[in-house]
Amino acid sequence: MYLYNNLKYGIAIHYLFGGVSPEDTDGIIPEGGFGARYPDGTMCQSVDEVIDNFNVEQFAADCAAFGVEYVSFTSHHAGWIPIYKSNVYKNSIRPSKTNPRNIVSTEKDLIKELSIALGKHGIKLLLYTHPQLLHGISAEDQAAFKRGTETHGAGTFYADNYGGTYDYELLKNYILSMYRELISNYHEYIIGIIVDDPLADTAENTAHNIPLDEIREIVKSIDPSLIMIMNYRFSTYSCDNGIIEDVISWHSPGSENSNPKDADWWLASDYPGWSRLSEGDCLTYGFSWVARITQETEAAKYLPKAEDLYRYTVLQAGTNTRGGGMAWAFGNFAGLECSIWEPGVYELMTKVYSYIHPIEKSIKGTVPSKSYPTDLSLRYDNPEYKSWDNIDACGINIKILKEKGIYGVATESIDGGVTYMHVLNPSVSAIDGNTLVLSLPADGKLFSRARLLIDGMSLLLAQDDAGIKISLPKGTQWDNLNTVIELS
């Protein structure tokens, strides 16, 4: 858990097999299937095809080029079809197991190979899991779990959006067996798991009876070091941490699916976040996180600017006290002899890293500054601001910092020995010409040295009872994106 708490930059990847027809998921997926496809749009026709056509080495090398510290990778989602050999699924009561396309027979262990390949670049692996996608399995599988509208067994197990209930013991035992198998097989290759639960509607989570406490017992009994991260709605429940899904698009002015180009609107949190690079995915699949855009002209409509992703990542680093920072979400294509990313994604993410790389020690391996903590009580209050369930965990953005005359955010090294001032708003009142004017450090720290992180240029530092002043040399300008000052 300690390791994850120091991470600030990652990506979230949905690469999976979810069936080839609407019937595979009781009408949830569209005609033509859902999940991994090739760059020409052709869908993979089996889970073996999905696994065998994942280019592990290229994927890991590209992640290194993106500069990420960790990858969240999906172990199962639509159709509840595992992307690994699962005896639990193979021996279950689910009729879908009889379809060969749903059963892993290839000798390629994708999760293991991916972990090893990423590890060569120092990148950690998380597994994204989903305990209750019952509305995403076939009608026959639902019937096997005795889907109905009345109470079954020890209690009603409500777990879909359509009022369905299931035999509590049958379903709970299956869910727990899946987690026991997954963690037993892969705990040595991962740093933790994400537990999705998008239908939770109360802090107690009683409406769905998901066995979250039992899942935790299984995970921690096998490997106590693994972190458990809840897809945050109201509570982290039995998990150690939370992550806020699609934080950018859900917390932007306008409609629910708006995604403004101006990153100054995007809200940061003490919780980590993950968000799709493009809300354009919604135009075809309604809620798609997988690679699907094959035409460059189409992709260009939706991709944000690298500068916006960079500034928001910095904002998160200065507010995110719980680790994880920001994980940008996008999918990769299947294929061993092709580009595996949607048009423009590789160029976008490498450009983001070109901004991060020169100042990455002020982001990675840091925590929000104790000398100059971000005031998380600041919230952008506007009638057009569209909130969602996560409003209690979100609220601050670059826009409100600018309006309040705040220069930006600050981070510090894990040991607290070095503080990094990120000047995101060089035009605000805290900046007097070429001088950054600060209050006294909240923790009483005394600084004796200031320099620009990007080139090591020494800066004039003055600290007295009134506060601190840091001045750029004549002829030096503030960077419009982010000027990073190292204080020690």
C-alpha positions in Angstrom: 0.0 0.0 0.0 2.9 2.3 0.8 4.1 2.0 -2.8 0.8 3.0 -4.4 0.4 6.0 -2.1 3.5 7.5 -3.6 2.4 6.9 -7.2 1.1 9.9 -9.2 0.9 9.0 -12.9 -0.7 6.0 -14.6 -3.0 4.7 -17.3 -6.1 2.5 -17.2 -6.6 0.0 -19.9 -9.7 -2.0 -20.8 -8.6 -4.8 -23.1 -11.0 -7.8 -22.9 -13.3 -10.2 -24.6 -17.0 -9.5 -24.0 -18.7 -11.6 -26.6 -19.6 -11.3 -30.3 -23.3 -10.6 -30.2 -25.9 -8.8 -28.0 -27.1 -12.2 -26.7 -23.7 -12.8 -25.1 -24.5 -10.0 -22.6 -28.3 -10.0 -22.6 -28.4 -7.1 -25.0 -25.9 -4.9 -23.2 -23.2 -5.0 -25.9 -24.0 -3.8 -29.5 -24.3 -5.9 -32.6 -20.8 -6.9 -33.7 -19.5 -7.5 -30.1 -17.6 -5.6 -27.5 -14.0 -5.7 -26.5 -10.7 -6.0 -28.3 -10.6 -5.3 -32.0 -7.9 -4.7 -34.6 -7.0 -1.3 -36.1 -9.3 -1.9 -39.1 -12.3 -2.4 -36.7 -12.5 -6.2 -37.0 -13.6 -7.7 -33.6 -11.7 -10.5 -32.0 -13.8 -13.6 -32.0 -12.6 -15.4 -28.8 -10.8 -14.8 -25.6 -7.8 -16.8 -26.9 -7.6 -14.5 -29.9 -7.7 -11.4 -27.6 -4.8 -12.8 -25.5 -2.7 -14.2 -28.4 -2.9 -10.9 -30.2 -1.8 -8.6 -27.4 1.7 -7.3 -28.1 3.1 -7.4 -24.6 6.6 -6.0 -25.4 5.4 -3.2 -27.5 2.7 -2.3 -25.0 5.3 -2.2 -22.2 7.7 -0.1 -24.2 5.0 2.3 -25.1 4.0 2.7 -21.5 7.6 3.5 -20.7 7.5 6.1 -23.5 4.4 7.6 -21.8 6.4 7.9 -18.6 3.7 6.2 -16.4 4.4 4.6 -13.1 1.6 2.1 -13.1 -1.0 0.4 -15.3 -4.5 -0.6 -14.4 -5.4 -3.6 -16.5 -8.8 -5.4 -16.8 -9.0 -9.0 -15.7 -12.7 -9.4 -16.5 -15.6 -7.1 -17.3 -18.3 -7.4 -20.0 -19.7 -10.9 -20.1 -17.8 -11.8 -16.9 -15.3 -13.6 -19.1 -11.9 -13.9 -17.5 -8.8 -13.0 -19.6 -6.8 -15.7 -17.8 -7.3 -19.5 -17.3 -10.1 -19.8 -14.8 -11.1 -23.2 -13.4 -13.8 -21.4 -11.4 -15.5 -20.2 -14.6 -14.8 -23.5 -16.5 -16.4 -25.5 -13.7 -19.2 -23.1 -12.8 -22.9 -23.4 -13.3 -22.8 -20.8 -16.1 -24.0 -22.2 -19.5 -21.7 -19.7 -21.3 -18.7 -21.9 -20.3 -19.7 -24.4 -22.9 -18.9 -22.0 -25.7 -15.2 -22.5 -26.6 -14.7 -18.9 -27.5 -15.2 -18.0 -23.8 -12.6 -20.4 -22.4 -8.9 -19.6 -22.3 -6.9 -22.5 -23.8 -3.8 -20.7 -25.0 -0.6 -21.2 -23.1 0.1 -17.4 -23.1 -0.5 -16.1 -19.6 -1.2 -12.5 -20.4 -1.3 -11.0 -16.9 1.9 -12.7 -15.9 3.7 -11.7 -19.1 2.4 -8.2 -18.9 3.6 -7.8 -15.4 7.1 -9.0 -16.2 7.4 -6.8 -19.3 6.2 -3.7 -17.5 8.5 -4.6 -14.6 11.5 -4.3 -16.9 10.7 -0.6 -17.2 9.9 -0.2 -13.5 6.1 0.0 -14.1 3.7 -1.5 -11.6 0.5 -3.5 -12.4 -2.9 -3.2 -10.9 -5.8 -5.4 -11.9 -9.2 -3.9 -12.5 -12.0 -6.3 -11.4 -15.8 -6.2 -11.3 -17.7 -8.2 -8.7 -21.3 -7.7 -10.0 -21.7 -7.1 -13.8 -24.8 -9.4 -13.8 -26.5 -7.2 -16.4 -23.5 -8.0 -18.6 -23.8 -11.8 -18.8 -26.1 -13.8 -21.0 -29.8 -14.5 -20.1 -28.9 -18.2 -19.7 -26.1 -17.3 -17.2 -28.5 -15.1 -15.3 -31.0 -17.9 -15.1 -28.4 -20.2 -13.7 -28.0 -17.8 -10.8 -31.8 -17.8 -10.5 -32.5 -14.3 -11.6 -36.0 -13.2 -10.7 -37.9 -10.6 -8.7 -38.5 -12.4 -5.5 -36.2 -13.2 -2.5 -33.9 -16.2 -2.9 -31.9 -18.3 -0.4 -30.3 -16.4 2.5 -31.2 -13.0 1.1 -32.0 -11.0 -1.9 -29.0 -10.3 -4.0 -29.8 -7.2 -6.1 -27.0 -6.5 -8.5 -28.3 -5.1 -11.8 -30.0 -2.0 -13.1 -33.2 -3.8 -14.0 -34.7 -4.9 -10.7 -33.3 -8.4 -10.9 -32.6 -10.5 -7.8 -30.5 -13.6 -7.6 -29.9 -16.5 -5.3 -27.6 -15.0 -2.7 -25.5 -18.0 -1.8 -25.0 -19.2 -5.4 -23.9 -15.8 -6.6 -21.8 -14.9 -3.5 -19.9 -18.2 -3.6 -19.1 -17.7 -7.3 -17.9 -14.1 -6.8 -15.7 -15.1 -3.9 -14.3 -18.1 -5.7 -13.3 -15.9 -8.7 -11.4 -13.5 -6.4 -9.7 -16.3 -4.5 -8.5 -17.8 -7.8 -7.4 -14.5 -9.3 -5.4 -13.3 -6.2 -3.9 -16.8 -5.6 -2.7 -16.9 -9.2 -1.4 -13.4 -9.6 -0.7 -11.7 -6.2 3.1 -11.9 -6.9 2.7 -10.0 -10.1 0.5 -7.1 -9.0 0.5 -4.3 -6.4 -3.3 -4.5 -5.9 -6.7 -4.5 -7.4 -9.5 -2.1 -8.3 -13.0 -3.2 -7.3 -15.7 -1.6 -9.5 -19.2 -1.1 -8.1 -20.9 1.6 -10.2 -24.4 0.8 -9.0 -23.8 1.6 -5.3 -26.3 4.2 -4.2 -25.8 4.4 -0.4 -22.8 4.7 1.9 -23.8 1.3 3.4 -24.0 -0.4 0.0 -26.9 -2.5 1.4 -29.0 -2.3 -1.8 -26.7 -4.6 -3.7 -25.4 -7.0 -1.0 -22.0 -7.2 -2.8 -19.7 -9.3 -0.5 -17.1 -6.6 -0.2 -16.0 -7.6 3.3 -15.5 -11.2 2.2 -13.6 -10.1 -0.9 -11.3 -8.1 1.4 -10.8 -11.1 3.7 -9.7 -13.2 0.7 -7.3 -10.7 -0.7 -5.6 -9.8 2.5 -5.4 -13.4 3.7 -3.5 -14.3 0.5 -1.3 -11.1 0.4 -1.7 -8.4 3.0 0.5 -6.1 1.0 -1.9 -5.7 -1.9 -3.9 -2.5 -2.0 -7.6 -2.6 -2.7 -9.1 0.4 -4.5 -12.8 1.0 -4.7 -14.4 2.8 -7.7 -15.5 5.6 -5.4 -19.2 6.5 -4.8 -19.9 7.8 -1.3 -17.4 5.4 0.4 -14.4 3.2 -0.1 -16.4 0.4 1.7 -14.0 -2.4 2.6 -11.2 -1.2 0.4 -8.1 0.8 1.4 -8.6 3.6 -1.0 -10.9 5.0 -3.6 -10.5 6.1 -7.2 -13.0 8.5 -8.9 -14.2 7.3 -12.3 -14.3 9.6 -15.3 -13.7 12.6 -13.0 -13.2 15.0 -15.8 -16.2 14.4 -17.9 -18.6 14.1 -15.0 -17.4 17.2 -13.3 -17.4 19.7 -16.1 -19.8 22.6 -16.9 -22.7 21.7 -19.1 -24.2 18.3 -19.8 -23.2 15.1 -18.1 -21.1 14.1 -21.2 -19.4 17.4 -21.7 -15.6 17.4 -21.8 -14.4 21.0 -22.2 -11.1 21.7 -23.9 -10.2 24.0 -21.1 -8.5 21.9 -18.4 -8.9 24.8 -15.9 -12.4 23.4 -15.3 -11.3 19.9 -14.5 -11.7 19.0 -10.8 -9.0 17.5 -8.7 -9.3 15.6 -5.4 -7.6 14.1 -2.5 -8.6 10.8 -4.1 -6.9 9.6 -7.2 -8.8 9.8 -10.5 -9.2 8.1 -13.8 -10.8 9.4 -16.9 -11.2 8.6 -20.5 -9.1 10.7 -22.9 -12.3 11.3 -24.9 -16.0 11.4 -24.2 -16.4 10.8 -27.9 -16.4 7.1 -27.1 -20.0 7.6 -25.9 -21.2 8.4 -29.4 -21.0 4.8 -30.5 -21.1 2.5 -27.5 -22.7 4.6 -24.8 -20.1 3.7 -22.2 -17.0 2.5 -23.9 -13.5 2.5 -22.5 -12.0 0.3 -25.2 -10.1 1.2 -28.4 -12.6 1.7 -31.2 -11.7 4.8 -33.2 -9.9 3.8 -36.4 -10.0 7.1 -38.4 -7.6 9.9 -37.7 -10.2 12.5 -38.6 -12.6 11.1 -36.1 -10.1 10.8 -33.3 -9.0 14.4 -33.9 -12.5 15.6 -32.9 -12.2 14.2 -29.3 -8.6 14.1 -28.2 -7.7 16.8 -25.6 -4.5 18.8 -25.7 -1.3 17.5 -24.2 -0.9 20.7 -22.3 -4.2 20.2 -20.6 -3.4 16.7 -19.5 -0.1 17.9 -18.2 -1.5 20.8 -16.2 -4.2 18.6 -14.7 -1.7 15.9 -13.8 0.2 18.6 -11.9 -2.9 19.8 -10.2 -3.7 16.2 -9.0 -0.2 15.8 -7.7 -0.7 18.8 -5.5 -4.1 17.7 -4.1 -4.0 13.9 -4.2 -3.2 12.9 -0.6 -4.2 9.2 -1.1 -1.9 8.2 -3.9 -2.5 7.2 -7.4 -2.6 10.7 -8.8 -4.1 10.5 -12.3 -4.6 7.5 -14.5 -5.6 8.4 -18.1 -7.9 5.8 -19.5 -7.8 4.5 -23.1 -7.7 1.2 -24.9 -5.3 -0.6 -27.2 -5.9 -2.5 -30.3 -5.2 -6.2 -30.9 -2.4 -7.1 -33.3 1.2 -8.1 -33.3 2.3 -6.3 -36.5 0.6 -2.9 -36.2 0.2 0.3 -34.2 -1.8 -0.7 -31.1 -3.2 2.7 -30.3 -6.1 4.8 -31.6 -4.9 7.6 -34.0 -3.1 10.3 -32.1 -3.0 8.6 -28.7 0.7 7.6 -28.8 1.7 11.1 -30.0 -0.5 12.7 -27.4 0.8 10.7 -24.4 4.4 11.0 -25.4 3.9 14.8 -25.7 2.4 14.9 -22.3 5.5 13.1 -21.0 7.8 15.5 -22.8 6.4 18.2 -20.4 6.5 15.9 -17.4 10.0 14.5 -17.9 12.1 17.6 -17.1 10.2 18.1 -13.8 9.0 14.6 -13.0 10.7 14.4 -9.6 8.3 17.2 -8.5 5.4 14.9 -9.5 6.4 11.3 -9.1 7.3 10.0 -5.7 5.9 13.1 -4.0 3.0 14.1 -1.7 1.1 17.3 -1.5 3.1 19.9 0.3 2.7 20.4 4.1 4.3 23.8 3.9 1.8 25.0 1.3 -1.2 22.6 1.3 -3.9 23.1 -1.3 -7.2 24.3 0.3 -9.5 21.4 -0.7 -12.5 23.3 0.8 -12.4 25.5 -2.3 -15.1 24.4 -4.8 -16.2 25.9 -8.0 -19.8 27.0 -7.4 -21.7 27.6 -10.6 -25.2 26.7 -11.7 -23.8 25.2 -14.9 -21.4 23.0 -12.9 -22.7 19.4 -13.3 -22.0 17.2 -10.3 -22.3 13.5 -9.8 -22.2 11.2 -6.8 -18.6 12.1 -6.1 -19.2 15.7 -5.2 -18.1 15.0 -1.6 -14.6 14.0 -2.9 -14.1 16.6 -5.6 -14.1 20.3 -5.9 -11.0 22.2 -6.7 -9.7 23.2 -10.1 -7.2 25.6 -11.7 -10.1 28.0 -12.4 -11.0 28.5 -8.8 -7.3 28.9 -7.8 -6.9 31.6 -10.4 -10.1 33.4 -9.2 -8.8 33.3 -5.6 -5.4 34.7 -6.6 -3.6 31.4 -5.9 -0.4 30.7 -7.9 -1.0 26.9 -8.2 -0.1 23.9 -6.1 2.9 22.6 -4.2 4.3 19.1 -3.7 7.2 17.8 -1.6 9.5 14.8 -1.5 8.4 11.8 0.6 10.9 12.7 3.3 9.7 16.4 3.3 13.2 17.6 2.6 12.4 19.4 -0.7 9.3 21.4 -1.7 8.2 22.0 -5.2 6.1 25.1 -6.1 4.1 24.6 -9.3 3.2 28.1 -10.6 0.2 27.3 -12.9 -1.3 30.8 -12.8 1.6 33.3 -13.4 -0.8 36.2 -13.8 -2.6 36.1 -10.4 -2.1 38.5 -7.6 0.4 36.2 -5.8 2.8 37.0 -8.6 4.3 40.5 -8.3 6.1 41.0 -11.6 8.8 38.4 -11.5 8.4 37.7 -7.8 6.3 34.9 -6.3 4.9 36.2 -3.0 4.0 33.5 -0.5 2.7 33.4 3.1 4.9 31.7 5.7 5.0 27.9 5.4 2.2 26.2 7.3 4.6 23.8 9.0 7.1 26.4 10.1 9.7 25.3 7.7 12.7 27.5 6.9 14.0 27.6 3.3 17.5 28.7 2.4 17.7 27.8 -1.3 15.5 28.3 -4.4 16.1 27.2 -8.0 14.2 26.5 -11.2 13.9 22.8 -11.4 14.0 22.6 -15.2 17.5 24.1 -15.5 18.9 24.5 -12.0 19.0 28.3 -12.3 19.4 29.9 -8.8 16.6 32.3 -7.7 16.6 35.1 -5.1 14.9 33.9 -1.9 13.9 36.1 0.9 12.1 34.8 4.0 11.0 37.0 7.0 8.2 37.2 9.5 5.8 38.4 6.8 6.4 35.5 4.4 8.5 34.4 1.5 9.5 36.1 -1.8 11.1 34.2 -4.7 12.3 36.2 -7.6 13.2 35.2 -11.2 16.3 36.9 -12.7 15.7 39.8 -15.1 14.8 38.5 -18.5 13.4 35.2 -17.2 9.7 34.7 -17.8 7.1 32.5 -16.1 6.2 29.4 -18.1 2.6 29.7 -19.1 2.0 26.0 -18.4 3.9 25.4 -15.2 7.0 26.9 -13.6 8.5 24.6 -11.0 10.6 26.1 -8.2 12.6 23.8 -6.0 12.8 24.9 -2.3 15.2 23.3 0.2 
